[in-house]
Amino acid sequence: MTERLTPTQDLIMETLAARYRTGEHLWTFASTHQKQADGLADMGLIHVMHGITERSFRASLTEGANRAG
């Protein structure tokens, strides 16, 4: 990856990687982090989905991010 991640993007990636290692593939984040997550999705690192609660979204690592981690 040639682009540098912001601290928030790095935290999102670390959270998702930790969840993946424990067998959980999705995590819910507050919508305040949506812009940062969309940047990660644009880089092909995560999938972003609608949240199950108001003002939230769910995310998971892409296959490429799983292999790189």
N, C-alpha and C positions, 0 to 999 in steps of 0.2 A: 504494500500500500504506500503510495507516494504522498498522500495528503495527511497532514497532521490532524489529530483529533483534538477537539476542545476538551477541557476537564470534564464537562458534563457528558460528552459523547464517550469518553474513556470510562466513566463510571457506568454508563448504560451498558457498554460492552462487557465490563467486568462483572456486572450483575447478571447479565444473560449467560455469560460463560460459567459462572458459579452455579446458576440454576441448571444449566445443561449437564454439568458434572454430577449433579444430584438426581438426574433423571427428569427434571421439569423443563419443558421446552418453551414455555410462555411465562412472561412476567407482565404485571400491570404497572403502568407508570402514570403519574399525574399529567394532565394535558399541558401543564406549564413547560414540559420538556419535549413537546411535539416537534418544534422546529429543529431541535438537535437530533431527534430520532429520524426526522425526514432526511436530514443530511446523511445520516448513516445508511438509510435506505437507498438514497441516491448513489452511494458508494458501493451498493450491493452487499452490505454487511448484515443487514437485518431486514426482516419483514415487519411491517407495521399494520395492525388491525384495529378495528373499533374496539373500544373498551366495553366491559359489561356494566359499568357504572358510569354515571354522568361525569363529565370532565376527566376522562381517563382514556388511555389507549393500551393495547397489548402489543408486545413485540416478541420476536424470536430471532435467533441467529439463522443466517442463511447456511446452506451446505458449504459454501466457500469459506465462511467465517468459522464453521465447525472444524474444518480440516486445518485451517491456519492456526487455530487456538491450540 
